[in-house]
Structure formats: structure tokens, C-alpha cells
Amino acid sequence: MKILVLGASGLLGANFTMSAINRGHTLVATYLTHPVEFPDTPSLGVDLTNSKEVQLIIDKIRPDWVVNCAAETNLDYCEENPDNAFKKNVLIPRNIVKAVSKWGIKVAQISTDNVFPGVLGYYGEDSIINPINEYGRTKYLGEQAVKGNCDYLLIRTTFYGMNIQNKLSMAEWMLKNFQQGIEFTGFSNVMGSFIDAASLSDVILDLMSKDCIGIFHVGSHDFMAKYGFGLELAKVFKLDSSKMKRGYIEDVNLRAKRPSNLSLNVSKVETFLRRDMPTIRAGLERFKLLRETRFLDEVRIRE
């Protein structure tokens, strides 16, 4: 497949691009403010909020698939800067759909579990959408931009992994605290189906290779609270977890509301791919292995 990856300097974008390269696909990667270099893969600076720039690169590359990993994912930033959240999470998908329309190019749009209110949990693809924060609201509007307007693969998920930029995913932040003996709080009332970015990338590529169209929830086969996730992380890395204290999300002063139970029903994707999604423990073990084998070492951010 010929794949155009938008937002390749982000956590998922970098992991997805390397996974696709390792599978032998032809790729072109884009970035905005963090020039990124991949082995034997061209990368281009593109302002995805500019419809003309998006149209130019689509017309030039004419890929089989466009994979949109570009987004504003900081919940509190989205809450405080709704206009910027709209530009990243809504305007970009709209620009992509407009640009691919004359070519019949398929679009893989990465969405989030935050489109749900987080009350009941175990959300399926047809569950009622009702976001409680600006991040979830804008990501849902991004979903609406692609649904019915192109051949789309819509992935709702929540992920962690290795970042090539100078910021940490949930697992990296917890790991750093464990290693340095820093006390922190693990929330026992915030649950999710957390999946590592490499496994998520594999699933997306598998769905793309089968030309799957529609909505798919992609997460771990099981789910747990962030406190439990931290305990599993410490076990996998054989670290002391005593500095992590059990707490509740209400005890922390955060700008954006956090849904409580965002666990996902992943039976649809398991049926389509005829395999179970990885458990959280399996995902953490892969996360550890990829760190040890330096999975992203060939990726460079140019200063």
C-alpha cells in the first residue's frame, strides 16, 4: 500500500510509520513544527489546517490511504483553547475529506474513547455519543467530517507508547516516576482499555490491508483503572510501586472533566481480524520489549 501519514512526529504517528515501514509499505510522512526523519521515507512539512496545502500534497502523492494521526489531544488545553482544538480536531479532517474526494482515496481517522460520557463503560461502536469535555466534542465533530463523506476507517481508541518528542505518554510518565522514586497518584476511578501504540498500529494496518470501512473500537481485550495499570507497569519492569498512591480524579484540580469508565467493547475488531486484542499486561510487555530493542531509534527529530 501507498500510505500518507499525517502527524507523523506525534506518538502514534511515529509508531505507525515505523510499523508500516517494517511491513514494506511505501510511505510519505508529514509534520508541522517538529521536522521528523524516518529511514528511506520522505517527510514533508505541511500545515494541515490550510486546505490548499492539504490539497497540494494529496494531489502530489495520491496514496491508497491517508492516515490522520494529527490532533490536539491535551484535554485541559482543549478545554481552555476551544478554537485551537477545533482547528486541529475538526478542520483537519474536513480538509482531508475535501482533498481526497476527487481521487477516491480512503481515509483512516483516529478518534478517541472520550466521545463517550464514561458512565456505563464497555462502549460499542453503536453506543450513544455524549462527550463531557471539549476534546471529546471536537473529536466527535472530526468523526462527523469523515463519516459518509469518503471511504473511511474510523478508529476509537486510547493508547500509550514511546514518544519521539520531548513529552511523555501515560506509561512513560509512570515509568519515570517509578524509576526515580517520585511519589504520584494513580486514579482508581478512571478506567480504560489502554493499548500500546505498536499493537494499535498493527491493528490499523491489518484493517487497512483488508480494505475495512466503518467504525472500529481498538483497545486492550481487558480494561482496568489507571491505578491498576500502574501496578501492572511496575510488575513488568520489576520496579517498586510503593510511591504510587491510590487516589480519585476528583481530588485533582483539572480544567477538563474526565469520564470515569471508558472501557471499550472490542469484539467487532476481534471478529474481523479473527484474533483477540492484546491484554493490558501483554501490551506492557511489548512496550518494554520495544524500548529495549530501540524500536524508534532510527527516527530523528531535527532541531
C-alpha positions in Angstrom: 0.0 0.0 0.0 1.0 3.6 -0.6 0.2 5.5 2.6 0.3 9.2 3.5 0.7 9.6 7.3 -0.4 13.0 8.6 1.1 14.0 12.0 4.0 11.5 11.8 6.0 13.3 14.5 3.4 12.5 17.2 3.4 9.4 19.4 1.0 7.3 17.3 2.2 8.8 14.0 5.8 7.8 14.6 4.9 4.3 15.8 2.5 3.8 13.0 5.0 5.0 10.4 7.8 2.7 11.6 5.4 -0.3 11.8 4.3 0.3 8.2 7.9 0.8 7.0 8.8 -2.6 8.7 6.0 -4.2 6.8 7.3 -3.0 3.4 4.7 -0.3 2.6 5.5 2.8 0.7 5.1 5.9 2.9 5.2 9.7 2.9 5.1 11.3 6.3 4.1 14.9 7.3 4.8 17.1 10.3 4.1 20.7 11.3 6.6 22.1 13.9 8.8 19.0 14.6 10.7 18.0 11.4 10.9 14.2 11.6 13.1 11.8 9.6 12.4 8.1 9.0 14.6 5.6 7.3 14.1 5.6 3.5 10.9 7.6 3.8 10.3 11.2 2.7 8.8 13.6 5.2 7.3 17.0 4.4 6.2 20.0 6.5 2.5 20.7 5.9 0.1 22.9 7.7 -2.9 20.6 7.7 -5.3 23.4 8.8 -4.6 25.0 5.4 -6.9 23.4 2.9 -4.7 24.4 -0.1 -1.6 22.8 1.4 -3.6 19.6 2.1 -5.0 19.5 -1.4 -1.5 20.0 -2.9 0.1 17.1 -1.0 -2.9 14.8 -1.7 -2.7 15.7 -5.5 1.1 15.1 -5.5 1.2 11.8 -3.5 -2.1 10.2 -4.5 -1.8 7.5 -1.9 -4.1 4.5 -1.4 -4.7 5.6 2.2 -4.4 8.8 4.2 -3.9 8.0 7.9 -4.7 11.1 10.1 -2.7 10.9 13.3 -2.7 14.7 13.7 -4.8 16.0 16.6 -4.8 18.1 19.7 -5.0 15.5 22.5 -4.3 17.5 25.6 -7.7 17.6 27.4 -7.0 20.6 29.5 -5.5 22.6 26.6 -8.6 21.8 24.5 -10.9 23.0 27.3 -9.0 26.3 27.6 -8.4 26.8 23.8 -11.6 25.5 22.0 -10.7 27.4 18.8 -7.4 25.7 18.5 -8.9 22.3 19.4 -11.4 22.9 16.6 -8.7 23.7 14.1 -6.7 20.5 14.9 -9.6 18.1 15.6 -12.3 19.2 13.2 -10.8 21.4 10.4 -8.0 19.0 9.5 -10.4 16.0 8.9 -12.6 18.4 6.8 -9.7 19.4 4.7 -8.6 15.8 4.2 -12.1 14.7 3.0 -12.3 17.6 0.6 -8.8 16.9 -0.8 -9.4 13.1 -1.3 -12.8 13.5 -2.9 -11.8 13.6 -6.5 -9.4 10.6 -6.2 -11.4 8.1 -4.2 -8.7 7.8 -1.6 -9.5 6.0 1.6 -9.1 7.8 5.0 -8.2 6.3 8.3 -9.2 8.8 11.0 -8.0 8.3 14.6 -10.7 9.2 17.2 -11.0 8.7 20.9 -12.9 6.9 23.7 -13.6 10.4 25.0 -16.6 10.8 22.7 -18.5 8.8 25.4 -19.6 10.1 28.8 -17.8 7.4 30.7 -20.8 6.4 32.9 -21.5 2.8 31.9 -18.3 1.7 30.2 -17.8 -1.2 27.7 -18.9 1.0 24.9 -19.6 -0.5 21.5 -19.4 1.1 18.1 -23.2 1.9 18.2 -23.2 3.3 21.8 -24.7 6.7 22.3 -22.2 9.6 21.9 -22.2 12.2 24.6 -18.8 13.8 25.3 -18.3 15.7 28.5 -15.2 17.7 27.5 -14.1 19.9 24.6 -11.6 17.3 23.5 -14.3 14.6 23.1 -16.7 17.1 21.5 -14.2 18.2 18.8 -13.0 14.7 18.1 -16.7 13.7 17.5 -17.1 16.6 15.1 -14.0 15.2 13.4 -15.7 11.9 13.1 -18.7 13.6 11.5 -16.4 15.2 9.0 -15.4 11.8 7.5 -18.4 9.7 8.1 -20.4 9.4 4.9 -18.1 11.8 3.0 -15.4 9.3 1.9 -14.4 5.7 2.3 -13.4 5.9 5.9 -11.9 3.7 8.6 -12.7 5.3 12.0 -10.7 4.1 15.0 -11.8 4.9 18.5 -9.1 4.1 21.0 -6.9 5.1 23.9 -3.2 4.4 23.7 0.3 4.9 25.2 3.8 4.2 24.0 7.2 5.7 23.2 7.3 9.3 22.2 10.0 10.8 19.9 9.2 14.3 21.1 10.1 15.7 24.5 6.9 14.7 26.2 5.7 11.6 27.9 2.8 9.2 27.4 1.0 7.9 30.5 3.2 4.8 30.6 6.4 6.8 30.1 5.4 9.2 32.9 4.6 6.5 35.3 7.8 4.6 34.5 9.9 7.7 35.0 8.3 8.2 38.4 8.8 4.6 39.4 12.5 4.7 38.3 13.2 7.9 40.1 11.2 7.1 43.2 8.8 10.1 42.7 5.5 9.9 44.6 2.4 10.3 42.4 -1.2 9.4 42.3 -2.8 6.6 40.3 -6.5 7.1 39.8 -8.7 4.2 40.9 -11.9 5.6 39.3 -10.6 6.3 35.8 -10.8 3.2 33.7 -9.9 2.4 30.1 -8.9 -0.2 27.5 -5.4 1.0 27.2 -3.4 -0.3 24.2 0.2 0.2 23.3 0.8 2.2 20.1 2.7 -0.5 18.3 -0.1 -3.0 18.7 -2.6 -0.3 17.7 -0.6 0.4 14.6 -0.6 -3.3 13.7 -4.4 -3.5 14.0 -4.9 -0.4 11.9 -2.6 -1.7 9.2 -4.4 -5.1 9.2 -7.8 -3.4 8.8 -6.4 -1.2 6.0 -5.0 -4.2 4.2 -8.4 -5.8 4.3 -10.0 -2.5 3.0 -12.2 -2.4 6.1 -14.6 0.5 6.1 -16.5 1.8 9.1 -16.1 2.3 12.8 -13.9 0.1 14.9 -13.1 0.2 18.6 -9.5 -0.8 19.1 -8.2 -1.3 22.7 -7.0 -3.9 25.0 -9.0 -7.1 25.4 -9.5 -6.3 29.1 -9.7 -3.0 30.9 -8.6 -1.5 34.2 -8.2 1.6 36.2 -5.1 3.8 35.8 -4.0 2.7 39.3 -4.1 -0.9 38.2 -2.3 0.0 35.0 0.5 1.5 37.1 0.7 -1.7 39.2 1.0 -3.8 36.1 3.6 -1.5 34.6 5.7 -1.8 37.8 5.4 -5.6 37.7 6.5 -5.8 34.0 9.5 -3.6 34.6 10.3 -5.2 38.1 10.1 -1.8 39.9 8.9 -0.8 43.3 5.3 0.6 43.0 5.0 1.9 46.6 5.4 5.6 45.6 2.2 5.4 43.6 -0.7 6.3 45.8 -4.3 5.3 45.2 -6.4 8.3 44.5 -9.5 9.7 42.8 -9.8 12.0 39.8 -12.0 14.4 41.8 -9.1 15.1 44.2 -7.1 16.8 41.4 -7.9 20.3 40.1 -8.1 19.7 36.3 -9.7 22.0 33.8 -11.5 19.4 31.7 -13.9 16.8 33.1 -12.6 13.3 32.9 -15.0 10.4 32.1 -14.8 7.7 34.7 -15.3 4.4 32.7 -14.2 4.5 29.1 -13.7 0.8 28.6 -14.4 -0.3 25.1 -16.1 -3.4 23.6 -13.6 -4.6 21.1 -15.5 -7.7 19.9 -16.1 -6.3 16.4 -12.4 -5.8 15.5 -11.6 -9.2 17.1 -14.2 -10.8 14.9 -13.0 -9.0 11.7 -9.3 -9.9 12.4 -10.1 -13.3 13.9 -7.9 -12.8 16.9 -8.1 -11.3 20.4 -6.8 -7.9 21.1 -3.8 -7.9 23.5 -4.4 -7.8 27.2 -3.0 -4.8 29.1 -0.3 -7.0 30.5 0.7 -8.2 27.0 0.7 -4.6 25.8 3.0 -3.5 28.6 5.4 -6.4 27.9 5.6 -5.4 24.3 6.1 -1.8 25.3 9.1 -2.9 27.5 10.5 -5.1 24.6 10.3 -2.2 22.1 12.1 0.1 24.5 14.8 -2.5 25.0 15.2 -3.2 21.3 15.1 0.6 20.5 12.2 0.4 18.1 12.2 4.1 17.3 16.0 4.7 17.4 16.1 5.3 13.6 13.6 8.1 13.9 15.0 11.6 14.3 13.5 14.9 15.2 15.5 17.7 13.5 16.1 20.7 15.8 
